[in-house]
Amino acid sequence: MHICARSGCWAAARNTDLGMCSACRSSWKQSGKTPEDFLATEPKQISNISGGCAVPKCRRPWTSSRTQMCMRHRELFTRLGRPPLEEFFADPRVRPLPGFGLCSVDACHRHQANSSNLFCPPHWVRWQEARVSDADFETWCRTEPGTAESTALSLRGLPALVTAEILYVLQARTDAEVKSPPVLLRGLVRHLREQRVEQFDDVQVPRNTHLAGMANRMRHMLAAAVSTPELEQIKDVWNMGAFGLDQWRRMDFTPLHQEWMRRACKTWVLDEMPRRYGKNIPNGLSDMILCLRYLSQSLVRSRQETERTWPRSAEATSRRSRSTWLTSRTPARSAPSAARRSAASPAGSCAKSATWA
């Protein structure tokens, strides 16, 4: 990202020969000057930035970017007839004044304008609006974002780990020539501050937005920065950036339900990566995982069908085995004993008499 070449302007500029932002280009066209004369003679006056009083050693903030003086010194400057700044600073009546301290909002870097309130002027107005809705003072001061100033981004009030992660990601995006719009960065920092997360990966942003896309890409960069090939081998979802490949790609082994198949596939991928070259190495490796995924699903379905049919077949086999065992345990009746029982019974005697007759 390029900064506008006009003095006093911190807006983002397009990569053109002029090197100015859109607002400054419009002002240059209206001035009728050449670009060199315009940049040399007309510095931009920005009203939404803050700074210290121009009087040496004065600790109070200015109230106007044009005069760059605090309220007391600006009033004195007006009473003295607006003399040249050198004469005004040398006047013995002009003395440095002590400051009132920083704004009570954690994310704000501005100073209090006076001793009557604990905020800078912008946050004093916001607090008056928030107090109507019974906002808690401590919570509001901790979660309220700082005042936006051109391309400045305030990381005050964030945990040290989150601050380090954001600084690393911004540097990595700059090295990769990826733009980081200040508007999106401020929105992301606002979510981090409001949710009070301890690490960047825990932040939740609205889905299907430019902010969500930026947050996801930053997560990928952080994951690739803290990971190593040895650590990735333990996981079931690999970040290919740790292996020197595309950091946006993932190698997912979770569809392989069998543990032995998952281990074998990981071993094959580790052995196959050095043998391939090109920009789409993860695509070729993913094809094999896809084939093994279908095999894994087939084995799971086959096992489920076997488990559904096994209880009925096992019950039938058990009944047949029990019947065979009872049959083998029952002794066979002999013919003489049967004849004796028949003769001993009355029905057998009658039948025998009838036969003799």
TORNUTOR-665991 format. One record per residue (C-alpha): residue number from 0; residue in one letter; chain; y, z, x. Coordinates in steps of 0.25 Angstrom, whole numbers. Each point is the difference from the previous one (the first is absolute). Layout:
residues N
<node NUM; "A"; "A"; <Y; Z; X>>
...
This chain:
residues 357
<node 0; "M"; "A"; <0; 0; 0>>
<node 1; "H"; "A"; <14; -4; 5>>
<node 2; "I"; "A"; <12; 8; -2>>
<node 3; "C"; "A"; <13; -7; -4>>
<node 4; "A"; "A"; <9; -4; 12>>
<node 5; "R"; "A"; <13; 5; -7>>
<node 6; "S"; "A"; <5; 13; 6>>
<node 7; "G"; "A"; <-2; 12; -9>>
<node 8; "C"; "A"; <-11; -7; -9>>
<node 9; "W"; "A"; <-14; 5; 1>>
<node 10; "A"; "A"; <-6; -9; -11>>
<node 11; "A"; "A"; <-12; -9; 3>>
<node 12; "A"; "A"; <4; -15; 4>>
<node 13; "R"; "A"; <-7; -13; -1>>
<node 14; "N"; "A"; <-5; -6; 13>>
<node 15; "T"; "A"; <11; -10; 1>>
<node 16; "D"; "A"; <10; -5; 10>>
<node 17; "L"; "A"; <11; 9; -7>>
<node 18; "G"; "A"; <-8; 12; 0>>
<node 19; "M"; "A"; <7; 6; -12>>
<node 20; "C"; "A"; <-5; 6; -13>>
<node 21; "S"; "A"; <3; -7; -13>>
<node 22; "A"; "A"; <12; 9; -3>>
<node 23; "C"; "A"; <7; -2; 13>>
<node 24; "R"; "A"; <-3; -15; -1>>
<node 25; "S"; "A"; <8; 0; -13>>
<node 26; "S"; "A"; <11; 7; 6>>
<node 27; "W"; "A"; <1; -9; 12>>
<node 28; "K"; "A"; <0; -12; -9>>
<node 29; "Q"; "A"; <12; 6; -8>>
<node 30; "S"; "A"; <7; 3; 13>>
<node 31; "G"; "A"; <2; -14; 5>>
<node 32; "K"; "A"; <-3; 4; 14>>
<node 33; "T"; "A"; <-10; -4; 10>>
<node 34; "P"; "A"; <-12; 8; 1>>
<node 35; "E"; "A"; <4; 5; 14>>
<node 36; "D"; "A"; <14; 5; -5>>
<node 37; "F"; "A"; <-5; 6; -12>>
<node 38; "L"; "A"; <-10; 8; 7>>
<node 39; "A"; "A"; <10; 5; 11>>
<node 40; "T"; "A"; <12; 3; -10>>
<node 41; "E"; "A"; <-6; 5; -13>>
<node 42; "P"; "A"; <-10; 12; 2>>
<node 43; "K"; "A"; <-7; 4; -13>>
<node 44; "Q"; "A"; <5; 12; -7>>
<node 45; "I"; "A"; <-12; 7; -7>>
<node 46; "S"; "A"; <2; 11; -10>>
<node 47; "N"; "A"; <-14; 5; -2>>
<node 48; "I"; "A"; <-2; 5; 14>>
<node 49; "S"; "A"; <3; 14; 6>>
<node 50; "G"; "A"; <6; 4; 13>>
<node 51; "G"; "A"; <8; 11; 7>>
<node 52; "C"; "A"; <15; 2; 0>>
<node 53; "A"; "A"; <7; -9; 11>>
<node 54; "V"; "A"; <8; 12; 5>>
<node 55; "P"; "A"; <-7; 5; 13>>
<node 56; "K"; "A"; <-9; 12; -2>>
<node 57; "C"; "A"; <2; 0; -15>>
<node 58; "R"; "A"; <-13; 4; -7>>
<node 59; "R"; "A"; <3; -5; -14>>
<node 60; "P"; "A"; <-4; -13; -6>>
<node 61; "W"; "A"; <10; -11; -3>>
<node 62; "T"; "A"; <3; -3; -14>>
<node 63; "S"; "A"; <3; -15; 2>>
<node 64; "S"; "A"; <-5; -10; 9>>
<node 65; "R"; "A"; <13; -6; 2>>
<node 66; "T"; "A"; <8; 12; 5>>
<node 67; "Q"; "A"; <-13; 7; 5>>
<node 68; "M"; "A"; <6; 13; -1>>
<node 69; "C"; "A"; <-3; 13; -8>>
<node 70; "M"; "A"; <8; 4; -12>>
<node 71; "R"; "A"; <9; 10; 7>>
<node 72; "H"; "A"; <3; -10; 12>>
<node 73; "R"; "A"; <2; -12; -9>>
<node 74; "E"; "A"; <10; 9; -8>>
<node 75; "L"; "A"; <7; 4; 13>>
<node 76; "F"; "A"; <0; -15; 4>>
<node 77; "T"; "A"; <7; -4; -13>>
<node 78; "R"; "A"; <11; 11; 1>>
<node 79; "L"; "A"; <3; -4; 15>>
<node 80; "G"; "A"; <3; -14; -5>>
<node 81; "R"; "A"; <-13; -7; 5>>
<node 82; "P"; "A"; <4; 0; 15>>
<node 83; "P"; "A"; <-9; -8; 10>>
<node 84; "L"; "A"; <-13; 7; 2>>
<node 85; "E"; "A"; <3; 4; 15>>
<node 86; "E"; "A"; <13; 7; -4>>
<node 87; "F"; "A"; <-7; 7; -12>>
<node 88; "F"; "A"; <-12; 5; 8>>
<node 89; "A"; "A"; <10; 5; 11>>
<node 90; "D"; "A"; <9; 8; -10>>
<node 91; "P"; "A"; <-2; 15; 2>>
<node 92; "R"; "A"; <-1; 2; -15>>
<node 93; "V"; "A"; <-13; -8; -1>>
<node 94; "R"; "A"; <-11; 9; 4>>
<node 95; "P"; "A"; <-15; -1; -2>>
<node 96; "L"; "A"; <-7; 7; -12>>
<node 97; "P"; "A"; <-13; 6; -1>>
<node 98; "G"; "A"; <-11; -6; -9>>
<node 99; "F"; "A"; <-6; 5; -13>>
<node 100; "G"; "A"; <-15; -3; 4>>
<node 101; "L"; "A"; <-10; -10; -4>>
<node 102; "C"; "A"; <-2; -4; -15>>
<node 103; "S"; "A"; <-11; 9; -6>>
<node 104; "V"; "A"; <-9; -12; -4>>
<node 105; "D"; "A"; <-11; -1; 11>>
<node 106; "A"; "A"; <1; -15; 1>>
<node 107; "C"; "A"; <15; -1; 1>>
<node 108; "H"; "A"; <7; -1; 14>>
<node 109; "R"; "A"; <14; 1; -5>>
<node 110; "H"; "A"; <9; 12; 1>>
<node 111; "Q"; "A"; <6; 9; -11>>
<node 112; "A"; "A"; <14; -5; -4>>
<node 113; "N"; "A"; <5; 14; -3>>
<node 114; "S"; "A"; <-4; 14; -1>>
<node 115; "S"; "A"; <0; 0; -16>>
<node 116; "N"; "A"; <-14; -6; -1>>
<node 117; "L"; "A"; <-13; -2; 8>>
<node 118; "F"; "A"; <-1; -15; 0>>
<node 119; "C"; "A"; <7; -12; 5>>
<node 120; "P"; "A"; <8; -8; -11>>
<node 121; "P"; "A"; <-11; -9; -4>>
<node 122; "H"; "A"; <-10; 11; -2>>
<node 123; "W"; "A"; <10; 9; -7>>
<node 124; "V"; "A"; <1; -11; -11>>
<node 125; "R"; "A"; <-15; -1; -1>>
<node 126; "W"; "A"; <-2; 15; 0>>
<node 127; "Q"; "A"; <10; 1; -12>>
<node 128; "E"; "A"; <-9; -10; -8>>
<node 129; "A"; "A"; <-13; 6; 4>>
<node 130; "R"; "A"; <5; 14; -3>>
<node 131; "V"; "A"; <2; -4; -15>>
<node 132; "S"; "A"; <-15; -2; -1>>
<node 133; "D"; "A"; <-3; 14; 6>>
<node 134; "A"; "A"; <-5; -5; 13>>
<node 135; "D"; "A"; <-5; 10; 10>>
<node 136; "F"; "A"; <9; 1; 12>>
<node 137; "E"; "A"; <-10; 1; 11>>
<node 138; "T"; "A"; <-9; -11; -5>>
<node 139; "W"; "A"; <12; -9; -3>>
<node 140; "C"; "A"; <5; 2; 14>>
<node 141; "R"; "A"; <-14; -2; 6>>
<node 142; "T"; "A"; <-3; -13; -7>>
<node 143; "E"; "A"; <13; -7; -2>>
<node 144; "P"; "A"; <2; -12; 9>>
<node 145; "G"; "A"; <11; -2; 9>>
<node 146; "T"; "A"; <12; -9; -2>>
<node 147; "A"; "A"; <-2; -14; 3>>
<node 148; "E"; "A"; <8; -6; 11>>
<node 149; "S"; "A"; <-2; -15; 3>>
<node 150; "T"; "A"; <-13; -1; 8>>
<node 151; "A"; "A"; <-1; 15; 3>>
<node 152; "L"; "A"; <-13; 7; -3>>
<node 153; "S"; "A"; <0; 15; -1>>
<node 154; "L"; "A"; <-14; 7; 4>>
<node 155; "R"; "A"; <6; 14; -2>>
<node 156; "G"; "A"; <-9; 10; -8>>
<node 157; "L"; "A"; <-13; -7; 3>>
<node 158; "P"; "A"; <-12; 6; 8>>
<node 159; "A"; "A"; <0; -3; 14>>
<node 160; "L"; "A"; <-13; -8; -1>>
<node 161; "V"; "A"; <5; -9; -11>>
<node 162; "T"; "A"; <13; -2; 8>>
<node 163; "A"; "A"; <-8; -4; 12>>
<node 164; "E"; "A"; <-9; -9; -8>>
<node 165; "I"; "A"; <12; -8; -6>>
<node 166; "L"; "A"; <7; -1; 13>>
<node 167; "Y"; "A"; <-13; -6; 6>>
<node 168; "V"; "A"; <-2; -10; -12>>
<node 169; "L"; "A"; <14; -5; 1>>
<node 170; "Q"; "A"; <-2; -2; 15>>
<node 171; "A"; "A"; <-13; -8; -2>>
<node 172; "R"; "A"; <6; -8; -12>>
<node 173; "T"; "A"; <12; -4; 9>>
<node 174; "D"; "A"; <-9; -4; 12>>
<node 175; "A"; "A"; <-8; -8; -10>>
<node 176; "E"; "A"; <13; -7; -5>>
<node 177; "V"; "A"; <-2; 6; -14>>
<node 178; "K"; "A"; <12; 3; -8>>
<node 179; "S"; "A"; <2; 14; -5>>
<node 180; "P"; "A"; <11; 0; -11>>
<node 181; "P"; "A"; <8; 13; 0>>
<node 182; "V"; "A"; <0; 0; -16>>
<node 183; "L"; "A"; <-15; 1; 0>>
<node 184; "L"; "A"; <0; 10; 12>>
<node 185; "R"; "A"; <9; 9; -8>>
<node 186; "G"; "A"; <-9; -1; -12>>
<node 187; "L"; "A"; <-12; 3; 8>>
<node 188; "V"; "A"; <7; 12; 7>>
<node 189; "R"; "A"; <4; 5; -14>>
<node 190; "H"; "A"; <-14; 0; -5>>
<node 191; "L"; "A"; <-5; 7; 13>>
<node 192; "R"; "A"; <11; 11; -2>>
<node 193; "E"; "A"; <-2; 2; -15>>
<node 194; "Q"; "A"; <-15; 1; 1>>
<node 195; "R"; "A"; <1; 9; 12>>
<node 196; "V"; "A"; <-12; -6; 7>>
<node 197; "E"; "A"; <-5; 5; 13>>
<node 198; "Q"; "A"; <-5; -14; 5>>
<node 199; "F"; "A"; <4; -14; -3>>
<node 200; "D"; "A"; <-13; -4; -6>>
<node 201; "D"; "A"; <1; 10; -11>>
<node 202; "V"; "A"; <13; -7; -6>>
<node 203; "Q"; "A"; <-1; -6; -14>>
<node 204; "V"; "A"; <9; -12; -4>>
<node 205; "P"; "A"; <0; -9; -13>>
<node 206; "R"; "A"; <-10; -11; 1>>
<node 207; "N"; "A"; <3; -15; 0>>
<node 208; "T"; "A"; <13; 2; 6>>
<node 209; "H"; "A"; <6; -4; 13>>
<node 210; "L"; "A"; <1; 14; 4>>
<node 211; "A"; "A"; <-15; 2; -2>>
<node 212; "G"; "A"; <-3; -12; 9>>
<node 213; "M"; "A"; <8; 5; 11>>
<node 214; "A"; "A"; <-6; 14; -1>>
<node 215; "N"; "A"; <-14; -6; 1>>
<node 216; "R"; "A"; <3; -9; 12>>
<node 217; "M"; "A"; <6; 13; 7>>
<node 218; "R"; "A"; <-13; 7; -3>>
<node 219; "H"; "A"; <-8; -11; 6>>
<node 220; "M"; "A"; <9; 1; 13>>
<node 221; "L"; "A"; <-2; 15; 0>>
<node 222; "A"; "A"; <-15; -1; -2>>
<node 223; "A"; "A"; <-1; -10; 11>>
<node 224; "A"; "A"; <8; 8; 10>>
<node 225; "V"; "A"; <-8; 13; -1>>
<node 226; "S"; "A"; <-14; -6; -1>>
<node 227; "T"; "A"; <-9; -4; 11>>
<node 228; "P"; "A"; <-13; -9; -1>>
<node 229; "E"; "A"; <-8; 13; 2>>
<node 230; "L"; "A"; <6; 7; -11>>
<node 231; "E"; "A"; <-1; -13; -9>>
<node 232; "Q"; "A"; <-15; -1; 2>>
<node 233; "I"; "A"; <-2; 14; -7>>
<node 234; "K"; "A"; <7; -5; -13>>
<node 235; "D"; "A"; <-6; -9; -10>>
<node 236; "V"; "A"; <13; -8; -1>>
<node 237; "W"; "A"; <5; -6; 13>>
<node 238; "N"; "A"; <15; -3; 3>>
<node 239; "M"; "A"; <-2; -13; 9>>
<node 240; "G"; "A"; <13; 3; 7>>
<node 241; "A"; "A"; <-7; 11; 8>>
<node 242; "F"; "A"; <-9; -11; 6>>
<node 243; "G"; "A"; <12; -9; 3>>
<node 244; "L"; "A"; <-1; -9; -12>>
<node 245; "D"; "A"; <9; -2; -12>>
<node 246; "Q"; "A"; <5; 14; -4>>
<node 247; "W"; "A"; <1; -4; -14>>
<node 248; "R"; "A"; <-15; -2; -2>>
<node 249; "R"; "A"; <-11; 9; -4>>
<node 250; "M"; "A"; <-15; 0; 2>>
<node 251; "D"; "A"; <-6; 7; -11>>
<node 252; "F"; "A"; <-15; 5; 1>>
<node 253; "T"; "A"; <0; 8; -12>>
<node 254; "P"; "A"; <-7; -10; -9>>
<node 255; "L"; "A"; <-12; 2; 9>>
<node 256; "H"; "A"; <-7; 11; -8>>
<node 257; "Q"; "A"; <-12; 2; 10>>
<node 258; "E"; "A"; <4; 8; 12>>
<node 259; "W"; "A"; <-9; -7; 9>>
<node 260; "M"; "A"; <6; -13; -4>>
<node 261; "R"; "A"; <14; 5; 2>>
<node 262; "R"; "A"; <-3; 4; 14>>
<node 263; "A"; "A"; <-7; -13; 4>>
<node 264; "C"; "A"; <12; -8; -5>>
<node 265; "K"; "A"; <10; 8; 8>>
<node 266; "T"; "A"; <-9; -2; 12>>
<node 267; "W"; "A"; <0; -15; -2>>
<node 268; "V"; "A"; <15; -1; -3>>
<node 269; "L"; "A"; <3; 8; 13>>
<node 270; "D"; "A"; <-9; -9; 8>>
<node 271; "E"; "A"; <5; -13; -7>>
<node 272; "M"; "A"; <15; 2; 2>>
<node 273; "P"; "A"; <1; -3; 15>>
<node 274; "R"; "A"; <-8; -12; -2>>
<node 275; "R"; "A"; <10; -7; -10>>
<node 276; "Y"; "A"; <14; -5; 2>>
<node 277; "G"; "A"; <12; -5; -8>>
<node 278; "K"; "A"; <9; 6; -11>>
<node 279; "N"; "A"; <-10; 2; -11>>
<node 280; "I"; "A"; <-11; 8; 7>>
<node 281; "P"; "A"; <0; 11; -12>>
<node 282; "N"; "A"; <-3; -11; -10>>
<node 283; "G"; "A"; <-12; -5; 7>>
<node 284; "L"; "A"; <-5; 14; 2>>
<node 285; "S"; "A"; <2; 3; -15>>
<node 286; "D"; "A"; <-9; -11; -4>>
<node 287; "M"; "A"; <-12; 7; 5>>
<node 288; "I"; "A"; <4; 13; -6>>
<node 289; "L"; "A"; <1; -7; -14>>
<node 290; "C"; "A"; <-14; -6; 2>>
<node 291; "L"; "A"; <-5; 14; 3>>
<node 292; "R"; "A"; <7; 6; -12>>
<node 293; "Y"; "A"; <-8; -9; -9>>
<node 294; "L"; "A"; <-13; 4; 7>>
<node 295; "S"; "A"; <4; 15; -1>>
<node 296; "Q"; "A"; <3; -2; -15>>
<node 297; "S"; "A"; <-13; -7; -2>>
<node 298; "L"; "A"; <-8; 12; 6>>
<node 299; "V"; "A"; <8; 10; -8>>
<node 300; "R"; "A"; <-4; -8; -13>>
<node 301; "S"; "A"; <-14; -1; 4>>
<node 302; "R"; "A"; <-1; 15; 3>>
<node 303; "Q"; "A"; <6; 3; -13>>
<node 304; "E"; "A"; <-10; -9; -8>>
<node 305; "T"; "A"; <-11; 7; 7>>
<node 306; "E"; "A"; <5; 14; -3>>
<node 307; "R"; "A"; <1; -4; -15>>
<node 308; "T"; "A"; <-14; -6; -1>>
<node 309; "W"; "A"; <-7; 11; 9>>
<node 310; "P"; "A"; <0; 11; -10>>
<node 311; "R"; "A"; <-8; -8; -11>>
<node 312; "S"; "A"; <-10; -5; 10>>
<node 313; "A"; "A"; <-2; 13; 7>>
<node 314; "E"; "A"; <-3; 7; -14>>
<node 315; "A"; "A"; <-10; -11; -3>>
<node 316; "T"; "A"; <-7; 2; 13>>
<node 317; "S"; "A"; <0; 15; -2>>
<node 318; "R"; "A"; <-7; -1; -13>>
<node 319; "R"; "A"; <-10; -10; 5>>
<node 320; "S"; "A"; <-3; 9; 12>>
<node 321; "R"; "A"; <-1; 13; -9>>
<node 322; "S"; "A"; <-10; -8; -9>>
<node 323; "T"; "A"; <-8; -4; 11>>
<node 324; "W"; "A"; <-1; 14; 6>>
<node 325; "L"; "A"; <-4; 6; -13>>
<node 326; "T"; "A"; <-11; -10; -2>>
<node 327; "S"; "A"; <-5; 3; 14>>
<node 328; "R"; "A"; <0; 15; -3>>
<node 329; "T"; "A"; <-8; -1; -13>>
<node 330; "P"; "A"; <-16; 0; 2>>
<node 331; "A"; "A"; <-8; -11; -7>>
<node 332; "R"; "A"; <-10; 4; -11>>
<node 333; "S"; "A"; <-15; -1; 3>>
<node 334; "A"; "A"; <-9; -6; -10>>
<node 335; "P"; "A"; <-10; 12; -1>>
<node 336; "S"; "A"; <10; 10; -2>>
<node 337; "A"; "A"; <6; -8; -11>>
<node 338; "A"; "A"; <-13; -2; -7>>
<node 339; "R"; "A"; <-3; 15; 1>>
<node 340; "R"; "A"; <14; 3; -7>>
<node 341; "S"; "A"; <-4; -10; -11>>
<node 342; "A"; "A"; <-13; 7; -2>>
<node 343; "A"; "A"; <5; 14; -1>>
<node 344; "S"; "A"; <10; -4; -10>>
<node 345; "P"; "A"; <-4; 1; -15>>
<node 346; "A"; "A"; <5; -15; -2>>
<node 347; "G"; "A"; <-9; -4; 12>>
<node 348; "S"; "A"; <-12; 8; -6>>
<node 349; "C"; "A"; <1; -7; -14>>
<node 350; "A"; "A"; <1; -13; 7>>
<node 351; "K"; "A"; <-12; 2; 8>>
<node 352; "S"; "A"; <-8; 5; -12>>
<node 353; "A"; "A"; <4; -13; -7>>
<node 354; "T"; "A"; <-5; -8; 11>>
<node 355; "W"; "A"; <-14; 7; 0>>
<node 356; "A"; "A"; <-1; -2; -14>>
